[in-house]
Amino acid sequence: MNPEQRAKYLETYDAIRVTHESSAQEGQTVAPSIDEKVDLHFIALVNVDGILYELDGRKPFPINHGESNVDTFLEDAVEVCKKFMERDPDELRFNAIALASA
């Protein structure tokens, strides 16, 4: 299958939907109702062609945070995260996860 066919297949694959829904109900906290407004969300920081971008689904386009490269990406991303945390120093609900090759 090409990427579009795989996406369409996965969108309609009930086993994934059922598994996702059941796992979303597990965990340490109660999952919010689908209609509830949630102020928390995920963003991704990525290096594309030597530019550090912030990908946030609530924004209409990627945010350019300047130059980066494979050698400095982690340090550059940490600086962006520090700026996020400085915006509200009393906010404790902040997590960061790095996805990297071993």
Secondary structure, DSSP 8 states (H G I E B T S, - for coil): --HHHHHHHHHT-HHHHHHHHHHHT-SSS----TTS-------EEEEETTEEEEE-TTSSS-EEEEE--TTTHHHHHHHHHHHHHHH-TT------------
